[in-house]
Amino acid sequence: MFCRQQVAELATHHSDFGIKDGNLAIIGSGKPDQLPPLRAATGYSGTLLTDPQRETYGFLGLNRSIGGVIGLKMVTRAVQSIASGYRPGPLQGDALQLGGAITITADNRVTYFFKSTGAGEHPPVAELLASLDQA
Amino acid sequence: MDIDIASFGALVVIDEHSHRVELRSLWQQHSAVIVFVRHFG
């Protein structure tokens, strides 16, 4: 449910990234045929990709642990997510994998890097947009 | 964190048509904000 909520939130801001000359891309770890249903569920129309082997996640050192997906914080976020209208869909990807974000400029500079430490902890959209100001 | 962007950019991901996409193509012309989600559920 956290993933759908995150993608739906990014969908509402998709045009803001374009205004700043940024290319927003979302990468997950499920199968390619799971991408269209995610689009339908979230309304996201931008670049949507998957890395079933999670090589990109590993390269960036994004966290993967059971401690990150269970606990009081996760339960609290789950309740908030459900209260916001998001219901959990079937698991499509690695249940223990956590997310993150990176902004890379056309001249290969990294202006932002975020590693999630728990399920439901997402990079704030305002920070993602601000990372384009340093491009 | 030091990130080897050249090596990172050489990694390949898959689009919804099962086409291979080299990561570096995402920031070839404009800055790319790449968000990694936990899963698709």
Backbone of each chain as nested JSON, in Angstrom:
{
  "chains": [
    {"id": "A", "residues": [
      {"number": 1, "name": "MET", "atoms": {"N": [0.828, -1.201, 0.0], "CA": [0.0, 0.0, 0.0], "C": [0.857, 1.243, 0.0]}},
      {"number": 2, "name": "PHE", "atoms": {"N": [2.027, 1.207, 0.702], "CA": [2.89, 2.389, 0.75], "C": [3.361, 2.759, -0.638]}},
      {"number": 3, "name": "CYS", "atoms": {"N": [3.671, 1.739, -1.426], "CA": [4.184, 1.992, -2.764], "C": [3.14, 2.704, -3.614]}},
      {"number": 4, "name": "ARG", "atoms": {"N": [1.925, 2.185, -3.6], "CA": [0.866, 2.816, -4.401], "C": [0.631, 4.251, -3.955]}},
      {"number": 5, "name": "GLN", "atoms": {"N": [0.661, 4.455, -2.653], "CA": [0.458, 5.805, -2.12], "C": [1.588, 6.723, -2.6]}},
      {"number": 6, "name": "GLN", "atoms": {"N": [2.815, 6.221, -2.555], "CA": [3.965, 7.02, -2.978], "C": [3.871, 7.347, -4.463]}},
      {"number": 7, "name": "VAL", "atoms": {"N": [3.547, 6.356, -5.283], "CA": [3.47, 6.59, -6.734], "C": [2.317, 7.54, -7.058]}},
      {"number": 8, "name": "ALA", "atoms": {"N": [1.195, 7.384, -6.363], "CA": [0.059, 8.278, -6.596], "C": [0.413, 9.713, -6.22]}},
      {"number": 9, "name": "GLU", "atoms": {"N": [1.175, 9.882, -5.152], "CA": [1.589, 11.23, -4.753], "C": [2.511, 11.828, -5.816]}},
      {"number": 10, "name": "LEU", "atoms": {"N": [3.446, 11.021, -6.309], "CA": [4.347, 11.508, -7.354], "C": [3.57, 11.839, -8.631]}},
      {"number": 11, "name": "ALA", "atoms": {"N": [2.513, 11.071, -8.899], "CA": [1.703, 11.32, -10.1], "C": [1.089, 12.716, -10.05]}},
      {"number": 12, "name": "THR", "atoms": {"N": [0.676, 13.144, -8.871], "CA": [0.037, 14.466, -8.77], "C": [1.052, 15.592, -8.967]}},
      {"number": 13, "name": "HIS", "atoms": {"N": [2.336, 15.282, -8.821], "CA": [3.388, 16.3, -8.965], "C": [4.207, 16.105, -10.24]}},
      {"number": 14, "name": "HIS", "atoms": {"N": [3.8, 15.171, -11.081], "CA": [4.613, 14.816, -12.241], "C": [4.957, 16.033, -13.099]}},
      {"number": 15, "name": "SER", "atoms": {"N": [3.977, 16.88, -13.344], "CA": [4.218, 18.046, -14.206], "C": [5.205, 19.03, -13.563]}},
      {"number": 16, "name": "ASP", "atoms": {"N": [5.266, 19.059, -12.235], "CA": [6.198, 19.967, -11.551], "C": [7.653, 19.615, -11.881]}},
      {"number": 17, "name": "PHE", "atoms": {"N": [7.925, 18.329, -12.058], "CA": [9.288, 17.916, -12.409], "C": [9.624, 18.392, -13.826]}},
      {"number": 18, "name": "GLY", "atoms": {"N": [8.65, 18.296, -14.724], "CA": [8.858, 18.75, -16.092], "C": [9.1, 20.247, -16.164]}},
      {"number": 19, "name": "ILE", "atoms": {"N": [8.389, 20.999, -15.335], "CA": [8.557, 22.46, -15.304], "C": [9.996, 22.808, -14.944]}},
      {"number": 20, "name": "LYS", "atoms": {"N": [10.612, 21.983, -14.105], "CA": [11.996, 22.233, -13.697], "C": [12.997, 21.515, -14.609]}},
      {"number": 21, "name": "ASP", "atoms": {"N": [12.519, 21.074, -15.77], "CA": [13.382, 20.366, -16.726], "C": [13.952, 19.074, -16.144]}},
      {"number": 22, "name": "GLY", "atoms": {"N": [13.187, 18.443, -15.291], "CA": [13.634, 17.185, -14.703], "C": [12.866, 16.01, -15.284]}},
      {"number": 23, "name": "ASN", "atoms": {"N": [13.536, 14.879, -15.319], "CA": [12.923, 13.658, -15.821], "C": [12.667, 12.742, -14.621]}},
      {"number": 24, "name": "LEU", "atoms": {"N": [11.407, 12.616, -14.23], "CA": [11.063, 11.756, -13.098], "C": [10.925, 10.318, -13.58]}},
      {"number": 25, "name": "ALA", "atoms": {"N": [11.598, 9.409, -12.894], "CA": [11.487, 7.986, -13.23], "C": [11.278, 7.202, -11.94]}},
      {"number": 26, "name": "ILE", "atoms": {"N": [10.393, 6.237, -11.995], "CA": [10.128, 5.381, -10.834], "C": [10.564, 3.966, -11.191]}},
      {"number": 27, "name": "ILE", "atoms": {"N": [11.327, 3.37, -10.282], "CA": [11.812, 2.005, -10.496], "C": [11.334, 1.128, -9.348]}},
      {"number": 28, "name": "GLY", "atoms": {"N": [10.785, -0.035, -9.7], "CA": [10.372, -1.016, -8.699], "C": [11.12, -2.315, -8.911]}},
      {"number": 29, "name": "SER", "atoms": {"N": [10.683, -3.355, -8.227], "CA": [11.419, -4.616, -8.33], "C": [10.516, -5.787, -8.709]}},
      {"number": 30, "name": "GLY", "atoms": {"N": [9.335, -5.476, -9.236], "CA": [8.43, -6.554, -9.63], "C": [8.686, -7.006, -11.059]}},
      {"number": 31, "name": "LYS", "atoms": {"N": [7.672, -7.664, -11.629], "CA": [7.787, -8.13, -13.021], "C": [7.26, -7.04, -13.955]}},
      {"number": 32, "name": "PRO", "atoms": {"N": [7.759, -7.022, -15.209], "CA": [7.31, -5.989, -16.157], "C": [5.794, -5.952, -16.337]}},
      {"number": 33, "name": "ASP", "atoms": {"N": [5.146, -7.122, -16.289], "CA": [3.688, -7.115, -16.509], "C": [2.909, -6.564, -15.314]}},
      {"number": 34, "name": "GLN", "atoms": {"N": [3.637, -6.226, -14.249], "CA": [2.977, -5.621, -13.089], "C": [2.974, -4.089, -13.176]}},
      {"number": 35, "name": "LEU", "atoms": {"N": [3.65, -3.551, -14.199], "CA": [3.729, -2.095, -14.335], "C": [2.4, -1.47, -14.797]}},
      {"number": 36, "name": "PRO", "atoms": {"N": [1.741, -1.999, -15.838], "CA": [0.472, -1.374, -16.26], "C": [-0.585, -1.318, -15.153]}},
      {"number": 37, "name": "PRO", "atoms": {"N": [-0.763, -2.384, -14.36], "CA": [-1.749, -2.28, -13.276], "C": [-1.378, -1.206, -12.243]}},
      {"number": 38, "name": "LEU", "atoms": {"N": [-0.081, -1.011, -12.023], "CA": [0.333, 0.043, -11.087], "C": [-0.021, 1.414, -11.657]}},
      {"number": 39, "name": "ARG", "atoms": {"N": [0.18, 1.577, -12.955], "CA": [-0.229, 2.84, -13.604], "C": [-1.724, 3.076, -13.411]}},
      {"number": 40, "name": "ALA", "atoms": {"N": [-2.49, 2.03, -13.646], "CA": [-3.942, 2.159, -13.564], "C": [-4.378, 2.503, -12.141]}},
      {"number": 41, "name": "ALA", "atoms": {"N": [-3.691, 1.918, -11.169], "CA": [-4.084, 2.127, -9.772], "C": [-3.676, 3.493, -9.244]}},
      {"number": 42, "name": "THR", "atoms": {"N": [-2.651, 4.083, -9.861], "CA": [-2.095, 5.325, -9.3], "C": [-2.282, 6.546, -10.207]}},
      {"number": 43, "name": "GLY", "atoms": {"N": [-2.55, 6.332, -11.489], "CA": [-2.678, 7.45, -12.414], "C": [-1.341, 8.03, -12.835]}},
      {"number": 44, "name": "TYR", "atoms": {"N": [-0.255, 7.32, -12.544], "CA": [1.072, 7.815, -12.907], "C": [1.334, 7.561, -14.386]}},
      {"number": 45, "name": "SER", "atoms": {"N": [1.718, 8.604, -15.126], "CA": [1.906, 8.461, -16.57], "C": [3.36, 8.634, -17.001]}},
      {"number": 46, "name": "GLY", "atoms": {"N": [4.263, 8.802, -16.05], "CA": [5.669, 9.038, -16.378], "C": [6.458, 7.759, -16.589]}},
      {"number": 47, "name": "THR", "atoms": {"N": [7.765, 7.912, -16.576], "CA": [8.663, 6.773, -16.79], "C": [8.548, 5.791, -15.626]}},
      {"number": 48, "name": "LEU", "atoms": {"N": [8.238, 4.554, -15.973], "CA": [8.034, 3.525, -14.951], "C": [8.815, 2.281, -15.381]}},
      {"number": 49, "name": "LEU", "atoms": {"N": [9.704, 1.842, -14.511], "CA": [10.628, 0.77, -14.863], "C": [10.712, -0.243, -13.733]}},
      {"number": 50, "name": "THR", "atoms": {"N": [11.327, -1.367, -14.04], "CA": [11.517, -2.345, -12.983], "C": [12.896, -3.005, -13.083]}},
      {"number": 51, "name": "ASP", "atoms": {"N": [13.357, -3.429, -11.938], "CA": [14.66, -4.082, -11.826], "C": [14.471, -5.333, -10.973]}},
      {"number": 52, "name": "PRO", "atoms": {"N": [13.942, -6.389, -11.587], "CA": [13.612, -7.597, -10.811], "C": [14.802, -8.191, -10.059]}},
      {"number": 53, "name": "GLN", "atoms": {"N": [16.007, -8.002, -10.578], "CA": [17.195, -8.545, -9.898], "C": [17.696, -7.608, -8.799]}},
      {"number": 54, "name": "ARG", "atoms": {"N": [17.154, -6.407, -8.74], "CA": [17.488, -5.377, -7.744], "C": [18.984, -5.017, -7.772]}},
      {"number": 55, "name": "GLU", "atoms": {"N": [19.576, -5.069, -8.953], "CA": [20.99, -4.686, -9.069], "C": [21.183, -3.204, -8.744]}},
      {"number": 56, "name": "THR", "atoms": {"N": [20.235, -2.385, -9.208], "CA": [20.345, -0.944, -8.965], "C": [20.21, -0.643, -7.469]}},
      {"number": 57, "name": "TYR", "atoms": {"N": [19.318, -1.354, -6.816], "CA": [19.135, -1.168, -5.377], "C": [20.428, -1.528, -4.641]}},
      {"number": 58, "name": "GLY", "atoms": {"N": [20.999, -2.652, -5.054], "CA": [22.231, -3.1, -4.416], "C": [23.386, -2.158, -4.672]}},
      {"number": 59, "name": "PHE", "atoms": {"N": [23.466, -1.643, -5.892], "CA": [24.564, -0.74, -6.246], "C": [24.539, 0.495, -5.346]}},
      {"number": 60, "name": "LEU", "atoms": {"N": [23.338, 1.005, -5.081], "CA": [23.205, 2.21, -4.255], "C": [23.216, 1.9, -2.763]}},
      {"number": 61, "name": "GLY", "atoms": {"N": [23.223, 0.618, -2.43], "CA": [23.241, 0.251, -1.013], "C": [21.926, 0.533, -0.315]}},
      {"number": 62, "name": "LEU", "atoms": {"N": [20.828, 0.481, -1.057], "CA": [19.524, 0.702, -0.427], "C": [19.245, -0.439, 0.547]}},
      {"number": 63, "name": "ASN", "atoms": {"N": [18.637, -0.083, 1.655], "CA": [18.472, -1.039, 2.743], "C": [17.504, -2.172, 2.39]}},
      {"number": 64, "name": "ARG", "atoms": {"N": [17.815, -3.336, 2.911], "CA": [16.932, -4.488, 2.785], "C": [17.013, -5.249, 4.108]}},
      {"number": 65, "name": "SER", "atoms": {"N": [15.947, -5.183, 4.884], "CA": [15.975, -5.874, 6.174], "C": [14.572, -6.065, 6.697]}},
      {"number": 66, "name": "ILE", "atoms": {"N": [14.419, -7.091, 7.505], "CA": [13.103, -7.342, 8.096], "C": [12.771, -6.276, 9.132]}},
      {"number": 67, "name": "GLY", "atoms": {"N": [13.815, -5.724, 9.748], "CA": [13.586, -4.671, 10.748], "C": [12.986, -3.416, 10.146]}},
      {"number": 68, "name": "GLY", "atoms": {"N": [13.211, -3.236, 8.836], "CA": [12.685, -2.042, 8.179], "C": [11.23, -2.152, 7.778]}},
      {"number": 69, "name": "VAL", "atoms": {"N": [10.701, -3.371, 7.816], "CA": [9.327, -3.539, 7.333], "C": [8.35, -3.98, 8.429]}},
      {"number": 70, "name": "ILE", "atoms": {"N": [8.856, -4.182, 9.649], "CA": [7.948, -4.467, 10.747], "C": [8.279, -3.527, 11.898]}},
      {"number": 71, "name": "GLY", "atoms": {"N": [7.296, -3.312, 12.74], "CA": [7.524, -2.426, 13.872], "C": [6.404, -1.416, 14.008]}},
      {"number": 72, "name": "LEU", "atoms": {"N": [6.461, -0.676, 15.11], "CA": [5.389, 0.27, 15.426], "C": [5.262, 1.368, 14.377]}},
      {"number": 73, "name": "LYS", "atoms": {"N": [6.399, 1.897, 13.911], "CA": [6.335, 2.958, 12.904], "C": [5.624, 2.478, 11.64]}},
      {"number": 74, "name": "MET", "atoms": {"N": [5.942, 1.253, 11.246], "CA": [5.327, 0.71, 10.034], "C": [3.832, 0.559, 10.232]}},
      {"number": 75, "name": "VAL", "atoms": {"N": [3.423, 0.083, 11.402], "CA": [1.995, -0.087, 11.676], "C": [1.296, 1.268, 11.65]}},
      {"number": 76, "name": "THR", "atoms": {"N": [1.927, 2.26, 12.263], "CA": [1.347, 3.608, 12.281], "C": [1.187, 4.146, 10.872]}},
      {"number": 77, "name": "ARG", "atoms": {"N": [2.227, 3.972, 10.055], "CA": [2.15, 4.457, 8.671], "C": [1.09, 3.694, 7.883]}},
      {"number": 78, "name": "ALA", "atoms": {"N": [0.954, 2.4, 8.171], "CA": [-0.047, 1.591, 7.466], "C": [-1.451, 2.094, 7.797]}},
      {"number": 79, "name": "VAL", "atoms": {"N": [-1.687, 2.404, 9.069], "CA": [-2.997, 2.92, 9.476], "C": [-3.265, 4.255, 8.784]}},
      {"number": 80, "name": "GLN", "atoms": {"N": [-2.251, 5.112, 8.744], "CA": [-2.408, 6.413, 8.082], "C": [-2.675, 6.233, 6.589]}},
      {"number": 81, "name": "SER", "atoms": {"N": [-1.998, 5.275, 5.997], "CA": [-2.165, 5.029, 4.566], "C": [-3.578, 4.537, 4.262]}},
      {"number": 82, "name": "ILE", "atoms": {"N": [-4.066, 3.615, 5.076], "CA": [-5.424, 3.085, 4.88], "C": [-6.443, 4.201, 5.103]}},
      {"number": 83, "name": "ALA", "atoms": {"N": [-6.187, 5.044, 6.109], "CA": [-7.094, 6.156, 6.379], "C": [-7.137, 7.131, 5.211]}},
      {"number": 84, "name": "SER", "atoms": {"N": [-6.046, 7.175, 4.44], "CA": [-5.977, 8.063, 3.271], "C": [-6.631, 7.428, 2.04]}},
      {"number": 85, "name": "GLY", "atoms": {"N": [-7.096, 6.216, 2.188], "CA": [-7.813, 5.58, 1.092], "C": [-7.022, 4.566, 0.304]}},
      {"number": 86, "name": "TYR", "atoms": {"N": [-5.809, 4.232, 0.758], "CA": [-4.991, 3.275, 0.023], "C": [-5.089, 1.908, 0.675]}},
      {"number": 87, "name": "ARG", "atoms": {"N": [-5.461, 0.94, -0.103], "CA": [-5.546, -0.436, 0.371], "C": [-4.356, -1.226, -0.162]}},
      {"number": 88, "name": "PRO", "atoms": {"N": [-3.852, -2.177, 0.628], "CA": [-2.718, -2.957, 0.133], "C": [-3.115, -3.832, -1.043]}},
      {"number": 89, "name": "GLY", "atoms": {"N": [-2.27, -3.829, -2.089], "CA": [-2.477, -4.738, -3.2], "C": [-1.628, -5.972, -2.976]}},
      {"number": 90, "name": "PRO", "atoms": {"N": [-1.691, -6.921, -3.91], "CA": [-0.839, -8.102, -3.772], "C": [0.632, -7.697, -3.843]}},
      {"number": 91, "name": "LEU", "atoms": {"N": [1.451, -8.366, -3.074], "CA": [2.874, -8.038, -3.045], "C": [3.503, -8.355, -4.389]}},
      {"number": 92, "name": "GLN", "atoms": {"N": [4.192, -7.382, -4.976], "CA": [4.82, -7.561, -6.276], "C": [6.243, -7.047, -6.201]}},
      {"number": 93, "name": "GLY", "atoms": {"N": [7.148, -7.899, -5.808], "CA": [8.535, -7.503, -5.63], "C": [9.078, -8.143, -4.369]}},
      {"number": 94, "name": "ASP", "atoms": {"N": [10.156, -7.581, -3.877], "CA": [10.82, -8.122, -2.688], "C": [10.253, -7.453, -1.445]}},
      {"number": 95, "name": "ALA", "atoms": {"N": [9.668, -8.268, -0.561], "CA": [8.98, -7.726, 0.616], "C": [9.927, -7.011, 1.581]}},
      {"number": 96, "name": "LEU", "atoms": {"N": [11.196, -7.386, 1.583], "CA": [12.133, -6.811, 2.555], "C": [12.893, -5.602, 2.006]}},
      {"number": 97, "name": "GLN", "atoms": {"N": [12.754, -5.374, 0.714], "CA": [13.508, -4.288, 0.087], "C": [12.908, -2.928, 0.444]}},
      {"number": 98, "name": "LEU", "atoms": {"N": [13.751, -2.001, 0.802], "CA": [13.317, -0.628, 1.049], "C": [13.722, 0.247, -0.137]}},
      {"number": 99, "name": "GLY", "atoms": {"N": [13.135, 1.421, -0.205], "CA": [13.34, 2.275, -1.36], "C": [14.364, 3.37, -1.138]}},
      {"number": 100, "name": "GLY", "atoms": {"N": [14.33, 4.33, -2.036], "CA": [15.256, 5.451, -1.953], "C": [15.07, 6.35, -3.159]}},
      {"number": 101, "name": "ALA", "atoms": {"N": [15.99, 7.276, -3.335], "CA": [15.913, 8.181, -4.477], "C": [17.28, 8.778, -4.743]}},
      {"number": 102, "name": "ILE", "atoms": {"N": [17.493, 9.137, -6.008], "CA": [18.74, 9.793, -6.387], "C": [18.43, 10.773, -7.524]}},
      {"number": 103, "name": "THR", "atoms": {"N": [19.081, 11.911, -7.482], "CA": [18.973, 12.878, -8.577], "C": [20.344, 13.012, -9.217]}},
      {"number": 104, "name": "ILE", "atoms": {"N": [20.375, 12.841, -10.529], "CA": [21.632, 12.908, -11.28], "C": [21.459, 13.921, -12.416]}},
      {"number": 105, "name": "THR", "atoms": {"N": [22.408, 14.826, -12.519], "CA": [22.326, 15.854, -13.553], "C": [22.868, 15.32, -14.883]}},
      {"number": 106, "name": "ALA", "atoms": {"N": [22.601, 16.076, -15.937], "CA": [23.056, 15.651, -17.267], "C": [24.582, 15.62, -17.37]}},
      {"number": 107, "name": "ASP", "atoms": {"N": [25.266, 16.339, -16.454], "CA": [26.734, 16.264, -16.444], "C": [27.236, 15.341, -15.318]}},
      {"number": 108, "name": "ASN", "atoms": {"N": [26.38, 14.38, -14.958], "CA": [26.764, 13.266, -14.072], "C": [27.069, 13.66, -12.631]}},
      {"number": 109, "name": "ARG", "atoms": {"N": [26.421, 14.709, -12.142], "CA": [26.568, 15.061, -10.727], "C": [25.365, 14.553, -9.943]}},
      {"number": 110, "name": "VAL", "atoms": {"N": [25.634, 14.107, -8.721], "CA": [24.551, 13.684, -7.836], "C": [24.185, 14.867, -6.943]}},
      {"number": 111, "name": "THR", "atoms": {"N": [22.935, 15.309, -7.026], "CA": [22.508, 16.453, -6.212], "C": [21.584, 16.025, -5.074]}},
      {"number": 112, "name": "TYR", "atoms": {"N": [21.226, 14.76, -5.038], "CA": [20.33, 14.297, -3.962], "C": [20.446, 12.79, -3.853]}},
      {"number": 113, "name": "PHE", "atoms": {"N": [20.441, 12.316, -2.614], "CA": [20.448, 10.867, -2.385], "C": [19.684, 10.585, -1.103]}},
      {"number": 114, "name": "PHE", "atoms": {"N": [18.791, 9.633, -1.166], "CA": [17.935, 9.311, -0.014], "C": [17.815, 7.795, 0.101]}},
      {"number": 115, "name": "LYS", "atoms": {"N": [18.056, 7.292, 1.315], "CA": [17.877, 5.864, 1.59], "C": [16.8, 5.698, 2.641]}},
      {"number": 116, "name": "SER", "atoms": {"N": [15.757, 4.991, 2.322], "CA": [14.697, 4.747, 3.297], "C": [15.2, 3.797, 4.386]}},
      {"number": 117, "name": "THR", "atoms": {"N": [14.804, 4.094, 5.628], "CA": [15.182, 3.215, 6.736], "C": [13.997, 2.393, 7.237]}},
      {"number": 118, "name": "GLY", "atoms": {"N": [12.818, 2.621, 6.631], "CA": [11.658, 1.848, 7.06], "C": [10.555, 1.925, 6.025]}},
      {"number": 119, "name": "ALA", "atoms": {"N": [9.677, 0.926, 6.026], "CA": [8.551, 0.913, 5.096], "C": [7.7, 2.159, 5.318]}},
      {"number": 120, "name": "GLY", "atoms": {"N": [7.32, 2.803, 4.25], "CA": [6.48, 3.995, 4.355], "C": [7.264, 5.277, 4.537]}},
      {"number": 121, "name": "GLU", "atoms": {"N": [8.578, 5.179, 4.681], "CA": [9.404, 6.388, 4.766], "C": [9.853, 6.743, 3.348]}},
      {"number": 122, "name": "HIS", "atoms": {"N": [9.27, 7.793, 2.81], "CA": [9.53, 8.161, 1.415], "C": [10.302, 9.471, 1.332]}},
      {"number": 123, "name": "PRO", "atoms": {"N": [11.06, 9.672, 0.256], "CA": [11.711, 10.981, 0.071], "C": [10.629, 12.035, -0.15]}},
      {"number": 124, "name": "PRO", "atoms": {"N": [10.651, 13.127, 0.603], "CA": [9.636, 14.169, 0.425], "C": [9.67, 14.739, -0.989]}},
      {"number": 125, "name": "VAL", "atoms": {"N": [8.506, 14.921, -1.578], "CA": [8.43, 15.443, -2.955], "C": [9.103, 16.812, -3.04]}},
      {"number": 126, "name": "ALA", "atoms": {"N": [8.949, 17.628, -1.999], "CA": [9.566, 18.964, -2.007], "C": [11.089, 18.856, -2.116]}},
      {"number": 127, "name": "GLU", "atoms": {"N": [11.673, 17.855, -1.453], "CA": [13.129, 17.669, -1.535], "C": [13.534, 17.198, -2.935]}},
      {"number": 128, "name": "LEU", "atoms": {"N": [12.718, 16.314, -3.505], "CA": [13.029, 15.818, -4.855], "C": [13.009, 16.972, -5.851]}},
      {"number": 129, "name": "LEU", "atoms": {"N": [11.995, 17.826, -5.727], "CA": [11.902, 18.973, -6.64], "C": [13.054, 19.949, -6.397]}},
      {"number": 130, "name": "ALA", "atoms": {"N": [13.397, 20.17, -5.139], "CA": [14.478, 21.101, -4.816], "C": [15.817, 20.598, -5.355]}},
      {"number": 131, "name": "SER", "atoms": {"N": [15.968, 19.282, -5.464], "CA": [17.23, 18.732, -5.966], "C": [17.489, 19.162, -7.408]}},
      {"number": 132, "name": "LEU", "atoms": {"N": [16.427, 19.532, -8.118], "CA": [16.589, 19.975, -9.509], "C": [17.089, 21.413, -9.585]}},
      {"number": 133, "name": "ASP", "atoms": {"N": [16.973, 22.146, -8.492], "CA": [17.456, 23.534, -8.48], "C": [18.977, 23.594, -8.514]}},
      {"number": 134, "name": "GLN", "atoms": {"N": [19.626, 22.489, -8.154], "CA": [21.093, 22.453, -8.128], "C": [21.664, 21.922, -9.432]}},
      {"number": 135, "name": "ALA", "atoms": {"N": [20.798, 21.683, -10.4], "CA": [21.26, 21.097, -11.671], "C": [22.01, 22.129, -12.507]}}
    ]},
    {"id": "B", "residues": [
      {"number": 1, "name": "MET", "atoms": {"N": [28.142, 10.005, 0.256], "CA": [28.367, 8.706, -0.381], "C": [28.933, 8.899, -1.786]}},
      {"number": 2, "name": "ASP", "atoms": {"N": [30.023, 8.22, -2.065], "CA": [30.595, 8.266, -3.4], "C": [29.889, 7.246, -4.296]}},
      {"number": 3, "name": "ILE", "atoms": {"N": [29.372, 7.717, -5.387], "CA": [28.675, 6.83, -6.31], "C": [29.379, 6.907, -7.664]}},
      {"number": 4, "name": "ASP", "atoms": {"N": [29.732, 5.757, -8.175], "CA": [30.358, 5.684, -9.489], "C": [29.249, 5.786, -10.537]}},
      {"number": 5, "name": "ILE", "atoms": {"N": [29.016, 7.005, -11.004], "CA": [27.878, 7.241, -11.89], "C": [28.041, 6.511, -13.225]}},
      {"number": 6, "name": "ALA", "atoms": {"N": [29.269, 6.397, -13.701], "CA": [29.48, 5.697, -14.978], "C": [29.039, 4.232, -14.859]}},
      {"number": 7, "name": "SER", "atoms": {"N": [29.419, 3.591, -13.752], "CA": [29.037, 2.191, -13.561], "C": [27.534, 2.065, -13.292]}},
      {"number": 8, "name": "PHE", "atoms": {"N": [27.02, 3.006, -12.499], "CA": [25.583, 2.983, -12.206], "C": [24.791, 3.156, -13.506]}},
      {"number": 9, "name": "GLY", "atoms": {"N": [25.243, 4.062, -14.337], "CA": [24.533, 4.335, -15.578], "C": [24.56, 3.186, -16.565]}},
      {"number": 10, "name": "ALA", "atoms": {"N": [25.499, 2.283, -16.389], "CA": [25.589, 1.136, -17.294], "C": [24.624, 0.016, -16.911]}},
      {"number": 11, "name": "LEU", "atoms": {"N": [24.01, 0.121, -15.72], "CA": [23.055, -0.909, -15.312], "C": [21.799, -0.821, -16.167]}},
      {"number": 12, "name": "VAL", "atoms": {"N": [21.14, -1.948, -16.292], "CA": [19.977, -2.034, -17.179], "C": [18.729, -2.391, -16.381]}},
      {"number": 13, "name": "VAL", "atoms": {"N": [17.651, -1.672, -16.661], "CA": [16.353, -1.981, -16.066], "C": [15.378, -2.298, -17.21]}},
      {"number": 14, "name": "ILE", "atoms": {"N": [14.158, -2.628, -16.843], "CA": [13.191, -3.122, -17.832], "C": [11.954, -2.224, -17.83]}},
      {"number": 15, "name": "ASP", "atoms": {"N": [11.433, -1.937, -19.03], "CA": [10.204, -1.148, -19.07], "C": [8.995, -2.079, -19.188]}},
      {"number": 16, "name": "GLU", "atoms": {"N": [7.802, -1.484, -19.288], "CA": [6.59, -2.303, -19.264], "C": [6.385, -3.129, -20.533]}},
      {"number": 17, "name": "HIS", "atoms": {"N": [7.201, -2.846, -21.558], "CA": [7.144, -3.661, -22.773], "C": [8.271, -4.696, -22.774]}},
      {"number": 18, "name": "SER", "atoms": {"N": [8.888, -4.863, -21.625], "CA": [10.012, -5.793, -21.431], "C": [11.244, -5.394, -22.231]}},
      {"number": 19, "name": "HIS", "atoms": {"N": [11.319, -4.118, -22.602], "CA": [12.521, -3.61, -23.273], "C": [13.565, -3.235, -22.228]}},
      {"number": 20, "name": "ARG", "atoms": {"N": [14.822, -3.451, -22.601], "CA": [15.922, -3.106, -21.703], "C": [16.243, -1.617, -21.825]}},
      {"number": 21, "name": "VAL", "atoms": {"N": [16.42, -0.978, -20.703], "CA": [16.696, 0.461, -20.677], "C": [17.962, 0.694, -19.864]}},
      {"number": 22, "name": "GLU", "atoms": {"N": [18.958, 1.281, -20.509], "CA": [20.186, 1.599, -19.786], "C": [19.922, 2.824, -18.901]}},
      {"number": 23, "name": "LEU", "atoms": {"N": [20.314, 2.741, -17.658], "CA": [19.987, 3.819, -16.719], "C": [20.472, 5.18, -17.188]}},
      {"number": 24, "name": "ARG", "atoms": {"N": [21.65, 5.225, -17.785], "CA": [22.225, 6.533, -18.147], "C": [21.322, 7.287, -19.124]}},
      {"number": 25, "name": "SER", "atoms": {"N": [20.472, 6.576, -19.835], "CA": [19.576, 7.251, -20.784], "C": [18.603, 8.177, -20.055]}},
      {"number": 26, "name": "LEU", "atoms": {"N": [18.403, 7.944, -18.767], "CA": [17.444, 8.76, -18.007], "C": [17.957, 10.176, -17.78]}},
      {"number": 27, "name": "TRP", "atoms": {"N": [19.275, 10.357, -17.723], "CA": [19.809, 11.698, -17.456], "C": [20.71, 12.193, -18.599]}},
      {"number": 28, "name": "GLN", "atoms": {"N": [20.494, 11.633, -19.784], "CA": [21.331, 12.025, -20.926], "C": [21.092, 13.486, -21.327]}},
      {"number": 29, "name": "GLN", "atoms": {"N": [19.832, 13.926, -21.285], "CA": [19.513, 15.283, -21.755], "C": [19.114, 16.222, -20.634]}},
      {"number": 30, "name": "HIS", "atoms": {"N": [18.427, 15.686, -19.624], "CA": [17.973, 16.497, -18.498], "C": [18.318, 15.764, -17.205]}},
      {"number": 31, "name": "SER", "atoms": {"N": [18.321, 16.491, -16.118], "CA": [18.518, 15.841, -14.822], "C": [17.417, 14.813, -14.6]}},
      {"number": 32, "name": "ALA", "atoms": {"N": [17.791, 13.72, -13.95], "CA": [16.81, 12.676, -13.656], "C": [16.626, 12.546, -12.151]}},
      {"number": 33, "name": "VAL", "atoms": {"N": [15.382, 12.509, -11.744], "CA": [15.035, 12.185, -10.361], "C": [14.514, 10.75, -10.402]}},
      {"number": 34, "name": "ILE", "atoms": {"N": [15.276, 9.856, -9.835], "CA": [14.924, 8.438, -9.893], "C": [14.478, 7.991, -8.505]}},
      {"number": 35, "name": "VAL", "atoms": {"N": [13.255, 7.526, -8.431], "CA": [12.697, 7.096, -7.144], "C": [12.58, 5.572, -7.159]}},
      {"number": 36, "name": "PHE", "atoms": {"N": [13.185, 4.953, -6.18], "CA": [13.125, 3.498, -6.048], "C": [12.049, 3.152, -5.025]}},
      {"number": 37, "name": "VAL", "atoms": {"N": [11.052, 2.416, -5.472], "CA": [9.975, 2.045, -4.55], "C": [10.238, 0.653, -3.995]}},
      {"number": 38, "name": "ARG", "atoms": {"N": [9.593, 0.359, -2.88], "CA": [9.822, -0.933, -2.212], "C": [9.374, -2.09, -3.089]}},
      {"number": 39, "name": "HIS", "atoms": {"N": [8.153, -1.984, -3.573], "CA": [7.571, -3.029, -4.418], "C": [6.36, -2.419, -5.087]}},
      {"number": 40, "name": "PHE", "atoms": {"N": [5.631, -3.202, -5.854], "CA": [4.511, -2.641, -6.602], "C": [3.172, -2.86, -5.902]}},
      {"number": 41, "name": "GLY", "atoms": {"N": [3.18, -3.425, -4.724], "CA": [1.9, -3.755, -4.067], "C": [1.254, -2.55, -3.439]}}
    ]}
  ]
}
